[in-house]
Amino acid sequence: MRALAQFVQHDIRYVAIELGIGGYQPHPAEEVFAHRYGDCKDKATLLSSMLSQIGVESYYVVINSERGFVTPGDASERGWI
């Protein structure tokens, strides 16, 4: 798992792709791997796909990176975390 995470962190270039649906829908893991770039959701999709290949189940989690900020109705308020 560590090797896969390091690969995605260091060998897949971060490029924000926010045009049209690209801001909401990740590209297929195969494309991200082949082109060696993607945004945060693309990199998460690739890592999840790679983890599943070694038998590790993973889940997407949406976060807000602002400290001390809670959006009404988000997962923490609903008791999901």
N, C-alpha and C positions, 0 to 999 in steps of 0.2 A: 504494500500500500504506500509506503514511504517513497519508494522508487517511482511509482506512477504519479504521485502527487508532485514530486520534484520535477519529473519530466514535463507535466502540464504547466507548472509554475515557471520553469526556466527555458523550456524548448518550444513552447507555444507562445508566440508573440501576442500581446494584448493589443487589439485594435477595436475601438468602439464602432459598431456598425448599427446606426440608429435610423436609417432611412426606411420609410414605410413600415412594413411588418417586421423588418430586421431589428427594430427596437423592442419587440415583444416576443418574437419566436426564434429560438436557437436554430442554428444551422445543424444539419446532421453531423454526428461525430466523425463519420468517414471524411467529410469535407474539411472539417477543422484539422483532423490529423494530416490529411494530404497537403493542405495549404500551409499548415503550421502557424495559423493565426486565428484569432476570434475574440469576441468580447467576453464578459464575465459569464453569461449564460451559455455561450458556446464552449468555454473552457470547462464549466461545470458538467455540461452534457458529455463532453469527451471523457472527463475523469469518471463519471458515473458509468459510462459504457465500458471503459477499461477495467474498472473495478468489478463489474458484473462478469467479465471474461475470466476473472480469477476466483469467482464465487463469492464476492463480497457485495452484499445488498447495500444500496445507498439511497438517500432521499434528498430532494431539493428542499431548501429552506430559504425563504425570502427574509432579508434583514434590512434594517435601516441603520446605516453606519453613524448617524448622528448620536452623540452621547446624551443619555437622559431623555430621549425623544420617543414618545409612544403615540402612534396614530390610533385614534379611536376606532375600535373594531378590528385591530390587528390580532395576530395569534396570541400574544402574551395576555391581552385583555380578555380573550375568549377562553383562557385557561388551557390552550393547546401546548404551551411550553412551561 
